[in-house]
Amino acid sequence: MTLFQAVNAQTVSTYSIKAPVCVLEKDAKVYIEGFNYTGTETGDANFSKKMSNNITSNLTQGFNSKILSMIPWANNKLYTVVQSAGEATHIVYGDFTHTASAPVSNKKTGKAIITDGAFTGLYVHYLTFSESADVNFSGNLKVKKADNTDIYSQKFGKQTKANQTSQFVPAKKALDVNRSIASLGTQIANSGLYGIMGVQVFNQNYKLKKIKIETKDKAAKKQIKALQKNIKKTLKSNQYSAKETGKYLLEILSLEKSANTQYNIGICYIAIGNYTKAKEYLDASGIGNNIDDLINERKKLENLGVEIIENDF
């Protein structure tokens, strides 16, 4: 009977870097023109400013140190943001509109007899007043070249409904439709649409495969068990400890070769952005993975001039 030791599945956390949905030419100069209101009511005056500011920030601000400590080549400063259309090779612009209705109604919902006071014995009717607000906010984000040739368009939109009821008399405070409009505009401006032009970052978790110890070498088995305990302790303390975990896994591989160990090493290399090493170990494991998709995604950034730095454990 083969003896083995199974380690509970552990999770390695990192960041997934995605190239812009709308990829421009290398060294592109971008002007943020703004968003025009196309409705007939008073438009949300702050929406265009919010969207423009978010797009600008996304194209000019670097990633924080935590992301860079994991993925050293993470870079969203792909283009230069300029202050006028005349300087630009590409222009970001768009439009938006919103509609709202707030009907008020009241209806009889019942009756009762007054049992005391001057009006004892008379019937009174209960009235329920209701008010609803339906708000729709929609628009388009577009990108064009300096010669006005459109190269990208993305629709956006959100809807909200609110209502309130009260008995006997209308609610003391009417529904604030304008506030609902402004709230939807803020949600859209902060929803990630600005990421269309820049690099997007997502939290990413990878589950490591269970490693079975099958060697009959008692000394090797003892070492592997100790290394497994170190991995468990390390990831329990910090799931972003891919480098330290990878070192332990390389030691395990030197003591006993297995597909799951090779796979786990590859995952740890993905976590630190070393896709070259990751592919080497993942391919050797023979276990299905998404490394080719990650490499293709990163190639888009490399083509835009991003320097690819691959660290080791």
C-alpha positions in Angstrom: 0.0 0.0 0.0 1.4 3.3 -1.0 1.7 5.9 1.7 1.0 9.5 0.9 0.5 12.8 2.6 -2.2 15.2 1.1 -1.9 18.9 1.8 -5.2 20.8 2.0 -5.7 23.0 -1.1 -4.1 26.4 -0.5 -4.8 29.7 -2.3 -2.3 32.1 -3.8 -3.5 35.6 -4.4 -2.2 38.1 -6.9 -3.4 40.6 -9.5 -4.6 40.0 -13.0 -3.5 42.7 -15.5 -5.6 43.3 -18.6 -4.8 45.4 -21.5 -7.2 48.2 -22.5 -10.3 47.3 -24.3 -9.6 50.1 -26.7 -5.9 49.8 -27.6 -4.4 52.8 -29.4 -1.1 53.2 -31.2 2.1 53.4 -29.3 2.9 56.9 -28.1 -0.6 58.1 -28.7 -1.6 61.5 -27.4 -5.1 61.6 -25.9 -7.4 64.6 -25.4 -10.5 64.2 -23.2 -13.1 66.3 -24.9 -16.0 65.6 -22.5 -19.5 64.4 -22.7 -22.4 66.4 -24.1 -25.9 66.3 -22.6 -28.5 65.5 -25.3 -31.7 65.6 -23.2 -34.4 68.4 -22.9 -34.3 68.7 -19.1 -31.6 70.2 -16.9 -28.6 67.9 -17.3 -26.3 66.5 -14.6 -23.7 69.2 -14.8 -21.1 67.2 -12.9 -21.3 64.0 -15.0 -19.0 65.1 -17.8 -16.4 66.4 -15.4 -16.5 63.2 -13.3 -16.1 61.0 -16.4 -13.3 63.1 -17.8 -11.4 63.2 -14.5 -11.6 59.4 -14.1 -10.4 58.8 -17.6 -7.5 61.2 -17.1 -6.6 59.6 -13.7 -6.7 56.2 -15.2 -4.3 57.2 -18.0 -1.8 59.1 -15.8 -1.6 57.6 -12.4 0.7 54.6 -11.7 -0.2 51.5 -9.8 0.4 51.3 -6.0 3.4 49.6 -4.5 1.4 46.4 -3.5 0.5 45.7 -7.1 4.1 46.5 -8.3 5.6 44.3 -5.7 3.7 41.3 -7.2 3.7 42.3 -10.9 6.8 44.6 -11.6 5.8 45.2 -15.2 2.3 46.5 -14.3 2.0 49.9 -16.1 -1.0 51.9 -17.1 0.8 55.0 -18.3 0.5 54.0 -21.9 -0.4 57.3 -23.5 0.2 61.0 -23.0 -2.8 63.1 -22.0 -2.8 66.5 -23.7 -4.7 69.6 -23.1 -6.2 70.4 -26.5 -7.6 68.6 -29.5 -4.9 70.2 -31.7 -2.2 68.3 -29.9 -4.0 65.0 -29.9 -3.7 61.9 -32.1 -6.9 60.6 -30.4 -9.9 62.2 -28.8 -12.2 60.7 -26.1 -15.7 62.1 -26.2 -19.3 61.1 -25.7 -22.9 62.0 -24.9 -25.4 61.3 -22.2 -29.1 61.8 -21.4 -31.5 60.9 -18.6 -35.3 60.7 -18.2 -37.3 60.8 -15.0 -40.9 60.6 -14.0 -42.5 61.0 -10.5 -46.2 60.4 -10.6 -48.3 60.9 -7.5 -51.5 59.1 -6.8 -53.9 58.5 -3.9 -56.7 56.1 -3.4 -59.3 54.9 -0.8 -58.0 51.9 1.0 -60.7 51.3 3.6 -63.1 52.9 6.1 -63.7 52.9 9.8 -66.2 54.4 12.4 -65.0 57.1 14.8 -65.7 55.8 18.3 -65.1 58.9 20.4 -65.2 62.6 20.3 -67.5 65.0 18.6 -67.7 62.9 15.4 -68.5 59.6 17.1 -70.4 57.3 14.8 -69.3 58.9 11.5 -67.4 56.9 8.8 -64.0 58.0 7.8 -62.0 56.8 4.7 -58.4 55.9 4.8 -56.4 57.3 1.9 -53.0 56.1 0.8 -50.8 58.5 -1.1 -48.1 57.0 -3.3 -45.2 58.6 -5.2 -42.7 56.8 -7.5 -39.6 57.9 -9.3 -38.3 56.1 -12.4 -34.9 57.4 -13.5 -33.0 56.2 -16.6 -29.4 57.4 -17.3 -27.7 56.4 -20.6 -25.1 57.5 -23.0 -22.1 56.6 -25.2 -18.3 56.8 -24.7 -16.4 57.2 -28.0 -12.9 57.4 -29.2 -11.9 59.0 -32.5 -8.7 59.8 -34.3 -7.7 63.4 -34.9 -9.2 63.2 -38.4 -12.6 62.5 -36.8 -12.6 58.8 -37.7 -14.4 56.9 -35.0 -12.5 53.8 -33.8 -14.4 52.8 -30.7 -17.9 53.2 -29.1 -19.3 51.8 -25.9 -22.9 52.3 -24.6 -23.6 52.8 -20.9 -26.7 53.0 -18.8 -28.3 52.5 -15.5 -31.9 52.6 -14.1 -33.3 53.1 -10.7 -36.8 53.1 -9.1 -37.9 54.6 -5.9 -41.3 54.9 -4.2 -42.9 55.9 -1.0 -46.3 55.8 0.5 -48.1 57.4 3.4 -51.6 57.3 4.8 -54.0 60.2 5.2 -51.7 62.9 3.8 -48.9 63.1 1.1 -45.4 62.4 2.3 -43.9 65.5 3.9 -40.8 65.1 1.8 -41.2 64.5 -1.9 -38.9 62.1 -3.7 -35.8 63.9 -5.0 -35.6 63.0 -8.6 -32.6 65.2 -9.3 -30.7 63.4 -6.5 -31.5 60.1 -8.1 -30.2 61.3 -11.4 -26.9 62.6 -9.9 -26.5 59.3 -8.0 -26.8 57.3 -11.2 -24.4 59.6 -12.9 -21.8 59.1 -10.2 -22.3 55.3 -10.3 -21.7 55.2 -14.0 -18.7 57.5 -13.8 -17.1 55.3 -11.2 -18.2 52.0 -12.7 -15.0 51.3 -14.6 -15.9 52.7 -18.0 -12.8 54.8 -17.7 -10.8 51.5 -17.8 -11.7 51.1 -21.5 -8.7 53.3 -22.3 -6.3 52.1 -19.6 -4.9 49.0 -18.1 -7.4 47.2 -15.8 -6.4 45.4 -12.6 -8.4 42.6 -10.9 -7.8 40.6 -7.7 -7.0 37.0 -8.7 -7.0 33.9 -6.6 -5.4 30.6 -7.7 -6.0 27.3 -5.8 -2.9 25.1 -5.6 -3.2 21.4 -6.3 -2.9 18.9 -3.5 0.5 17.3 -3.5 0.8 13.6 -2.6 4.0 12.3 -1.1 4.6 8.9 -2.7 8.4 8.5 -2.2 9.5 5.6 0.0 12.6 7.5 1.0 11.9 8.3 4.6 14.3 11.3 4.8 12.8 12.8 1.6 9.3 12.2 2.9 10.1 14.0 6.2 11.6 17.0 4.3 8.6 17.3 2.1 6.2 17.2 5.0 8.1 20.0 6.7 8.0 22.0 3.5 4.3 21.5 3.1 3.8 22.8 6.6 5.8 25.8 5.8 3.7 26.5 2.7 0.5 26.1 4.7 1.8 28.5 7.4 3.1 31.0 4.9 -0.2 31.2 2.9 -2.3 31.3 6.0 -0.3 34.3 7.2 -0.3 36.0 3.7 -2.0 34.7 0.6 0.2 37.0 -1.5 3.4 35.2 -0.5 3.9 33.6 -3.9 7.7 34.0 -3.9 8.2 32.3 -0.6 5.7 29.6 -1.5 7.4 29.1 -4.9 10.8 28.5 -3.2 9.3 25.8 -0.9 7.7 24.1 -4.0 11.0 24.1 -5.9 12.5 22.3 -2.9 9.7 19.7 -2.9 10.2 19.2 -6.7 13.9 18.5 -6.1 12.9 15.8 -3.7 10.1 14.2 -5.7 8.8 15.1 -9.1 5.1 15.4 -9.6 2.7 17.1 -12.1 0.9 18.9 -9.2 4.1 20.3 -7.8 5.1 21.6 -11.3 1.6 23.1 -11.7 1.8 24.8 -8.4 5.2 26.3 -9.2 3.8 27.6 -12.5 0.9 29.2 -10.6 3.4 31.0 -8.2 5.3 32.3 -11.2 2.0 33.6 -12.7 1.4 35.4 -9.4 4.7 37.3 -9.6 4.3 38.1 -13.3 7.0 35.7 -14.6 5.0 34.2 -17.4 8.0 32.7 -19.1 8.8 30.5 -16.2 5.2 29.9 -15.5 4.7 28.5 -19.0 7.7 26.2 -18.6 6.4 24.6 -15.5 2.7 24.5 -16.4 3.5 22.9 -19.8 5.6 20.3 -18.0 2.8 19.5 -15.6 0.4 18.7 -18.5 -2.5 20.2 -16.5 -4.8 22.6 -18.2 -4.2 26.3 -17.5 -4.6 29.8 -19.0 -1.0 30.9 -19.4 -1.2 31.4 -23.1 -4.1 33.8 -22.7 -2.1 35.7 -20.1 0.9 35.9 -22.3 -1.2 37.2 -25.2 -2.7 39.8 -23.0 0.7 41.0 -21.8 2.0 41.1 -25.4 -0.5 43.9 -26.1 1.1 46.0 -23.4 4.6 45.1 -24.6 3.6 46.3 -28.1 2.7 49.6 -26.5 6.2 50.0 -25.1 5.8 48.5 -21.6 9.1 47.1 -20.3 8.5 43.5 -19.2 10.5 42.7 -16.0 10.3 39.1 -14.8 11.5 38.4 -11.3 12.3 35.0 -9.8 11.5 33.6 -6.4 
